[in-house]
Amino acid sequence: MKRSDRVFDALHTLRNRYMLCQLASKATRKFHKPNTRIQETMNEVLERIASSERQSVLAEPENFAEAQRRAA
């Protein structure tokens, strides 16, 4: 499966592209294991987002609001 397909699937869970990009980058950094390809970690993160419920992805709204303030 191509990464664009994974991104499209993840957009069904998290409709805001900006939020998806932020979440995927943070999760990729958190879940990445040394001596593995970062591309594989990113693919795994996108698959996890796509297979999750929207509410579980946004389970910590106060942390998300704080992250948005820092990014702005």
N, C-alpha and C positions, 0 to 999 in steps of 0.2 A: 504494500500500500504506500502511495506517495505521501510526502508530508503535507501537501496541499489538501489531500483528502482528509488527513487527520485534523488539520486546522478547521476545515469545513464542518467536520463532525463535532469538534469542540465548540464551534460557534452555536450549535443547537443548545448546548448547556449554558454557555456564557455568551450572550448575544452582543455585548459591547466589545468591540475589537481591541480597544485600548486596555480594558480590564483583562482580557484574555492574554494580551502580550505581557502585561505586568506580572500576572499570575504565573504564566508559563516560564518567564525568565527567572523569577524568584524560586519557583519549585525546581527548575533545572539546576540552579546553583545549589539548592539544599540537598537534592537527591543524587547529584553526580558523585560517582565513585572514581577514585584515582585509577589510572591505567585502563579506563574504558573510554569509548568514543562519546563525546558530548552530543553528537547527533542522535545516538541511540537513547541517551537519557532524555533528550528533548522529545523524541518520538514517544517514549514511554509516558512522559508527563502529559502530552496531548491526548494519548489514549485514555489515561486515567481521568482527565477532565471530561472527555467525551462520554465516558461510561458512568459518570457520577450524576447525582441529582443536583439541580441548581442550588437548592437550599444548603446542601452539604458543602458545596464549593464556596459559598458565601456565608459560612457559619460564624465568622468573626467580623461583623460589620464595623465595629469600632476600630479594629486594626486596619481595615480597608480604607476607612475614612482618613485615618492618620497617614497612611501611605499615599493617598491621593493629595493631601495637603503638602506633603514633602515633595512630591513629584511636580506640583504646579509652580 
